[in-house]
Amino acid sequence: IHVQYYIFEEGELADRLLKLFKQKEAEGVEVRLIYDSIGSLSLSRGYLNQLKEAGIEVYNFLPYRFGRFLTSLNYRNHRKIIVVDGKIAFTGGINISDKYLKGDDTLGMWHDMHLMIRGSAAHHLNTVFINDWELVSGNQLQIGLPSVPDFTGKTRMQILASGPNDDFSLMEKLYFTLINSARKHVYITNPYIIPNHALLTALHTAALSGVDVRLLLSSKSDSVIVKLCVQSYFQRFLHSGVRIFLYPEGFLHSKIITVDDRVCTIGTANVDDRSFQHNYEVNAVLFDEETASRLREYFERDCNKSLELNYRDFSQRPWTNRLAEGAARLISPLL
């Protein structure tokens, strides 16, 4: 069992996993865990010791070092991966946190999208984990291809992993390509939409050319500065014909794009330079009409619950809001 998470917080869910990991270790199953040292900063030494005492191999990703301030603090592993026997895998936006079970006092319940994957694509996710395992542990895992057919289902899927060591920004190019390929609609669900110039131009161009471009974001945010920065793009979006919906029921954390009921992506990458340039991310790209249309239906259902912004009303917001948004946008490369 291979487990890798950006946020791994102690609580009811973590306790249930600890119990399960101990049970599987007792049955002879090898359990390996990678957690991000910044995203999982609250993880206690006591919990980690319980994992290690049970025989579970645990490593943190790029632990903070005073002598390596920028690299150890800025480059984070934002991936969420579970792989079982190389045959069944999970990835998406969900972290290990009780926020998904009990909600948050301020934000309410967290809403997210995750995939369960069977077949050869699960092996590709396992390869992503194995590469990260070598980075954090210095050890190569000798795990061969599981005995599964190349195609165990009808869904064509590509696993795309990206990181700051890429020659090109893969996630940026994925999102740019999806937006530019749209002929009917492109629907984006993401709580952190802080586009660079290329994606901003792609979204404006698509909307101005008659493509139905919609953005679904959370009406609540876990960061005031990030919320202001995200809002600083709204007026230009609305002016170009992009429709914006704010989801009111808790905190919407999903990272989804669906295009023309033919292709979609679910993963960990946000629409911002941190995900494109600094974080280690992973997305599943599905070339499947059934899945893309289902996600479109989910999107439309959530839009029906949401508040749609109006260009005229939004453009008349107080000048103090504009000033705060502009100030937040100045520091967007750091967010």
C-alpha positions as CSV (number, residue, x, y, z in Angstrom):
1,I,0.0,0.0,0.0
2,H,1.5,3.3,-1.1
3,V,0.2,6.5,0.4
4,Q,1.3,10.0,-0.4
5,Y,-0.4,13.2,0.8
6,Y,0.2,16.9,1.0
7,I,-2.0,17.3,4.1
8,F,-2.0,14.4,6.6
9,E,-3.7,15.7,9.7
10,E,-4.3,13.8,12.9
11,G,-7.9,13.1,13.9
12,E,-10.6,10.5,13.4
13,L,-9.7,9.7,9.8
14,A,-5.9,9.5,10.5
15,D,-6.7,7.2,13.5
16,R,-8.8,4.9,11.3
17,L,-6.0,4.7,8.8
18,L,-3.4,4.0,11.5
19,K,-5.5,1.1,12.7
20,L,-5.9,-0.2,9.1
21,F,-2.2,0.1,8.4
22,K,-1.3,-1.8,11.5
23,Q,-3.8,-4.6,10.5
24,K,-2.3,-4.8,7.0
25,E,1.3,-4.8,8.3
26,A,0.4,-7.7,10.6
27,E,-1.0,-9.6,7.5
28,G,2.4,-9.1,5.8
29,V,1.4,-6.2,3.6
30,E,4.1,-3.6,3.0
31,V,2.8,-0.1,3.8
32,R,4.8,3.0,2.7
33,L,3.8,6.6,3.4
34,I,5.1,10.0,2.1
35,Y,3.8,13.2,3.7
36,D,4.7,16.8,2.8
37,S,6.7,18.4,5.6
38,I,5.0,21.8,5.3
39,G,1.4,20.7,4.4
40,S,1.5,18.1,7.2
41,L,3.4,20.4,9.7
42,S,0.9,19.6,12.5
43,L,1.6,15.8,12.3
44,S,3.0,14.9,15.7
45,R,6.0,12.9,16.5
46,G,3.8,10.5,18.6
47,Y,1.7,9.6,15.6
48,L,4.7,9.1,13.4
49,N,6.3,6.9,16.1
50,Q,3.2,4.7,16.1
51,L,3.5,4.3,12.4
52,K,7.1,3.3,12.5
53,E,6.7,1.0,15.5
54,A,4.1,-0.9,13.5
55,G,6.6,-1.4,10.7
56,I,5.3,1.2,8.4
57,E,7.9,3.0,6.3
58,V,7.4,6.8,6.6
59,Y,9.3,9.7,5.0
60,N,8.5,13.4,4.8
61,F,9.1,15.3,1.6
62,L,11.8,18.0,1.6
63,P,11.9,18.7,5.3
64,Y,12.6,22.3,6.3
65,R,16.3,23.1,6.5
66,F,17.8,26.4,7.6
67,G,20.6,26.1,5.1
68,R,18.2,25.3,2.2
69,F,15.5,27.8,3.0
70,L,14.1,28.4,-0.5
71,T,14.2,24.8,-1.8
72,S,13.0,23.2,1.4
73,L,10.1,25.7,1.9
74,N,9.0,26.6,-1.6
75,Y,9.0,23.3,-3.5
76,R,6.1,21.3,-2.0
77,N,4.7,17.9,-2.9
78,H,1.0,18.7,-3.5
79,R,0.1,15.2,-4.7
80,K,-2.6,12.9,-3.3
81,I,-2.0,9.3,-4.1
82,I,-3.0,5.9,-2.8
83,V,-2.0,2.7,-4.7
84,V,-2.9,-0.8,-3.7
85,D,-0.9,-3.7,-5.2
86,G,-0.2,-1.5,-8.2
87,K,-3.7,-2.4,-9.4
88,I,-6.1,0.0,-7.7
89,A,-5.3,3.7,-7.1
90,F,-6.9,6.9,-5.9
91,T,-6.0,10.5,-6.8
92,G,-7.8,13.9,-6.8
93,G,-8.2,16.8,-4.4
94,I,-9.0,15.0,-1.1
95,N,-6.4,15.2,1.7
96,I,-6.3,13.2,4.9
97,S,-8.2,15.5,7.2
98,D,-11.4,15.5,9.3
99,K,-12.5,18.5,7.4
100,Y,-14.0,16.0,5.0
101,L,-15.8,14.2,7.8
102,K,-16.9,16.9,10.2
103,G,-16.3,20.1,8.3
104,D,-14.5,23.2,9.5
105,D,-15.8,25.8,12.0
106,T,-15.2,28.6,9.6
107,L,-15.6,27.1,6.1
108,G,-18.1,24.3,6.8
109,M,-17.9,20.9,5.0
110,W,-15.1,20.5,2.4
111,H,-16.4,19.4,-1.0
112,D,-14.0,17.6,-3.3
113,M,-13.6,15.2,-6.3
114,H,-11.5,12.0,-6.2
115,L,-11.0,9.1,-8.7
116,M,-10.7,5.4,-8.1
117,I,-8.7,3.9,-10.9
118,R,-8.2,0.3,-11.8
119,G,-5.9,-1.2,-14.4
120,S,-2.7,0.0,-16.1
121,A,-3.3,3.7,-15.2
122,A,-3.0,2.6,-11.5
123,H,0.4,1.3,-12.3
124,H,1.4,4.6,-13.8
125,L,0.3,6.3,-10.5
126,N,2.4,3.8,-8.7
127,T,5.4,4.8,-10.8
128,V,4.9,8.4,-9.7
129,F,5.0,7.3,-6.1
130,I,8.1,5.1,-6.7
131,N,10.0,8.0,-8.2
132,D,9.1,10.2,-5.2
133,W,10.0,7.4,-2.8
134,E,13.5,7.3,-4.3
135,L,13.8,11.0,-3.8
136,V,12.8,11.0,-0.1
137,S,14.4,7.7,1.0
138,G,17.3,7.3,-1.4
139,N,16.1,3.7,-2.1
140,Q,14.8,2.3,-5.3
141,L,11.8,0.1,-5.1
142,Q,12.0,-3.0,-7.3
143,I,8.4,-3.4,-8.1
144,G,7.5,-4.8,-11.4
145,L,4.4,-4.3,-13.6
146,P,1.4,-6.0,-12.0
147,S,-0.3,-8.7,-14.0
148,V,-3.1,-6.6,-15.4
149,P,-4.0,-6.1,-19.1
150,D,-2.9,-2.9,-20.8
151,F,-6.6,-1.9,-21.1
152,T,-8.9,-3.3,-18.4
153,G,-11.8,-0.9,-19.2
154,K,-13.2,1.3,-21.9
155,T,-11.8,4.5,-20.5
156,R,-8.6,6.0,-22.1
157,M,-6.6,7.7,-19.4
158,Q,-3.3,9.5,-19.1
159,I,-1.5,10.1,-15.8
160,L,0.4,13.4,-15.9
161,A,2.9,14.2,-13.2
162,S,4.6,17.6,-13.0
163,G,7.2,19.3,-10.8
164,P,9.6,22.2,-10.6
165,N,12.3,20.0,-12.2
166,D,10.3,19.8,-15.5
167,D,11.9,21.3,-18.7
168,F,8.4,22.6,-19.5
169,S,5.4,23.5,-17.2
170,L,3.3,20.4,-18.0
171,M,0.2,21.4,-16.0
172,E,0.1,24.8,-17.5
173,K,0.3,23.3,-21.0
174,L,-2.4,20.7,-20.2
175,Y,-4.8,23.4,-19.0
176,F,-3.8,25.7,-21.9
177,T,-4.4,22.9,-24.4
178,L,-7.8,22.0,-22.9
179,I,-9.1,25.5,-23.0
180,N,-7.9,26.1,-26.6
181,S,-9.4,22.9,-27.8
182,A,-12.9,23.8,-26.6
183,R,-15.5,24.4,-29.4
184,K,-18.7,24.2,-27.3
185,H,-17.9,24.6,-23.6
186,V,-15.1,24.5,-21.1
187,Y,-16.1,24.3,-17.4
188,I,-13.5,24.8,-14.7
189,T,-14.0,23.9,-11.0
190,N,-11.2,25.2,-8.8
191,P,-10.9,27.2,-5.6
192,Y,-7.6,28.9,-6.7
193,I,-7.9,30.5,-10.1
194,I,-5.0,32.9,-10.4
195,P,-4.1,32.6,-14.1
196,N,-0.9,33.6,-15.8
197,H,-0.9,35.7,-19.0
198,A,-1.2,32.6,-21.3
199,L,-4.2,31.1,-19.5
200,L,-5.8,34.5,-19.0
201,T,-5.6,35.1,-22.8
202,A,-6.8,31.6,-23.6
203,L,-9.9,32.0,-21.4
204,H,-10.7,35.4,-22.8
205,T,-10.2,34.3,-26.3
206,A,-12.4,31.2,-25.8
207,A,-15.2,33.3,-24.3
208,L,-15.0,36.0,-27.0
209,S,-15.2,33.4,-29.7
210,G,-18.5,32.0,-28.5
211,V,-17.3,29.1,-26.3
212,D,-19.4,28.7,-23.1
213,V,-16.7,29.3,-20.5
214,R,-17.7,28.9,-16.9
215,L,-15.7,29.1,-13.6
216,L,-17.0,27.5,-10.4
217,L,-15.3,28.6,-7.3
218,S,-16.0,28.5,-3.6
219,S,-17.7,31.5,-2.1
220,K,-15.6,30.9,1.0
221,S,-11.8,30.8,1.1
222,D,-9.2,29.5,3.5
223,S,-7.1,32.6,2.8
224,V,-8.2,36.2,2.7
225,I,-5.3,37.3,0.5
226,V,-5.8,34.4,-1.9
227,K,-9.5,35.2,-2.2
228,L,-8.8,38.9,-3.0
229,C,-6.2,37.9,-5.6
230,V,-8.7,35.5,-7.2
231,Q,-11.4,38.2,-7.2
232,S,-9.0,40.6,-8.9
233,Y,-9.5,38.8,-12.2
234,F,-13.3,38.6,-12.0
235,Q,-14.1,41.9,-13.7
236,R,-12.1,41.2,-16.8
237,F,-13.4,37.6,-17.0
238,L,-17.0,38.9,-16.8
239,H,-16.4,41.6,-19.4
240,S,-15.1,39.0,-21.9
241,G,-18.1,36.8,-21.4
242,V,-16.7,34.2,-18.9
243,R,-19.5,33.2,-16.5
244,I,-18.5,33.0,-12.8
245,F,-20.4,31.0,-10.1
246,L,-19.7,31.0,-6.4
247,Y,-20.5,27.8,-4.6
248,P,-22.1,28.5,-1.2
249,E,-22.2,25.1,0.6
250,G,-19.0,24.9,2.5
251,F,-15.5,25.0,0.8
252,L,-15.3,23.7,-2.7
253,H,-11.8,22.2,-3.1
254,S,-12.1,20.2,-6.4
255,K,-9.8,20.6,-9.3
256,I,-11.7,19.7,-12.5
257,I,-11.8,20.8,-16.1
258,T,-14.3,19.3,-18.6
259,V,-14.4,20.2,-22.3
260,D,-17.1,19.5,-24.9
261,D,-18.3,16.2,-23.2
262,R,-15.2,14.5,-24.7
263,V,-12.2,15.1,-22.4
264,C,-11.8,16.0,-18.7
265,T,-9.1,16.1,-16.0
266,I,-9.3,15.6,-12.3
267,G,-6.3,16.0,-10.1
268,T,-4.3,18.1,-7.6
269,A,-3.2,21.1,-9.7
270,N,-4.7,24.5,-9.2
271,V,-4.9,27.2,-11.8
272,D,-1.9,29.2,-10.5
273,D,1.8,29.6,-10.8
274,R,2.4,27.7,-7.6
275,S,0.9,24.5,-9.1
276,F,2.6,25.2,-12.5
277,Q,6.1,26.2,-11.3
278,H,6.7,25.2,-7.7
279,N,4.6,22.2,-6.6
280,Y,4.8,18.5,-7.5
281,E,1.4,17.7,-8.9
282,V,-0.5,14.8,-10.5
283,N,-3.6,14.9,-12.7
284,A,-5.6,12.2,-14.5
285,V,-6.7,13.1,-18.0
286,L,-9.7,11.1,-19.2
287,F,-10.6,10.8,-22.9
288,D,-14.0,9.5,-22.3
289,E,-17.4,11.0,-23.3
290,E,-19.3,9.3,-20.5
291,T,-17.1,10.6,-17.7
292,A,-16.8,14.0,-19.2
293,S,-20.6,14.3,-19.6
294,R,-21.1,13.1,-16.0
295,L,-18.7,15.7,-14.7
296,R,-20.5,18.4,-16.8
297,E,-23.8,17.3,-15.2
298,Y,-22.2,17.6,-11.7
299,F,-20.9,21.0,-12.6
300,E,-24.3,22.2,-13.8
301,R,-26.0,20.9,-10.7
302,D,-23.5,22.8,-8.5
303,C,-24.0,25.9,-10.6
304,N,-27.7,25.7,-9.9
305,K,-26.9,26.0,-6.2
306,S,-24.5,28.8,-6.7
307,L,-24.5,32.6,-7.0
308,E,-23.7,33.8,-10.6
309,L,-21.9,37.1,-10.7
310,N,-23.1,39.9,-12.9
311,Y,-20.6,42.2,-14.7
312,R,-22.5,45.4,-14.1
313,D,-23.0,44.7,-10.3
314,F,-19.5,43.5,-9.8
315,S,-17.9,46.4,-11.6
316,Q,-19.7,48.8,-9.1
317,R,-18.1,47.2,-6.0
318,P,-16.5,49.7,-3.6
319,W,-13.1,51.2,-4.4
320,T,-11.7,49.7,-1.2
321,N,-12.4,46.2,-2.6
322,R,-10.5,47.1,-5.8
323,L,-7.6,48.5,-3.8
324,A,-7.4,45.4,-1.7
325,E,-7.6,43.1,-4.8
326,G,-4.9,45.0,-6.5
327,A,-2.6,44.8,-3.5
328,A,-3.2,41.1,-3.2
329,R,-2.5,40.6,-7.0
330,L,0.9,42.2,-6.6
331,I,2.1,39.4,-4.4
332,S,0.3,36.6,-6.4
333,P,3.7,35.1,-7.5
334,L,4.3,34.3,-3.8
335,L,0.9,32.7,-3.1
